Amino acid sequence: LQGTGFSRLDSWANIVEKYNSEEQVKSFRQSAQQVSAAGVNIVLAPVLDIASGSAILQSRASDDEEKLAVAAENYIKTFSQYHLMPVIKHYPGIGQLSSDLHTSSGEVALRSQDTAIFSKILTQFPNIGVMTTHVSLKDKFNGQPCSLTAECLKPLTENFPEALLVTDDLSMKSALEVKGREQSLSEAAIAAVRA
C-alpha cells in the first residue's frame, strides 16, 4: 500500500543486509501499524528466495542466508503482533530464476538451501502462510509447476500442516501454460486446490 498514511519500506535486500535487528523491527512496526489500521489482516511477505544474481527478483531477494533468516523472523514477529498474518514466499524458491513467470514459464535446478530456509522459518512459525510459485523443477514432476503439483508441495503439507498455502497469481503465464499446452484459469485453479 502506498500514498498518504503509508510509509515506504526500503528494499528487502537493503533491510536484510544493511539494517540491524533494532532498525528492522522499528521499520516493520511502523508499516505494520499502518497496514493493520487500514483493515488488512494478511501480508504477502517476507521474501525468502535465496538470490543468485537473478535479474527478476533484484532488490527483493538476498543471498545472505543467515541475515535473511533473522530479518524474516523480525518481520514475522512484528507483523504478527498487529494481527497480520505473514505469507513467506516463493516456495520452493525462485532466487536463481532469470525469466519472469508472469510472461513465461520458468525452470530451476533446486538447491537444498532454497527450501531449507522455508523449513527453518516454518519450524519456528508453523501457522503462517506460504506462497507457492509456478516454477517447474528441473527433471521433476513431469514439468508441472510446483504450485500445481501435490508431490512438490508434499514437504509443506506433511511437515507443516498448520501452514496456510497460498498460490501465486494464477493468471501468470507460468500457471496457464504447462509443457506447451494452454490451460484455462479454471483448470489452473482446480490444480492448485488439489495440490
Secondary structure by P-SEA (a helix, b strand, c coil): cccccbbbbccaaaaaccccaaaaaaaaaaaaaaaaaaccccccccccccccccccccccccccaaaaaaaaaaaaaaaaaacbbbbbcccccccccccccccbbbbbccccccaaaaaaaaaacccbbbbbccccccccccccccccccccccccccccccbbbbbcccccccccccccccccaaaaaaaaaac
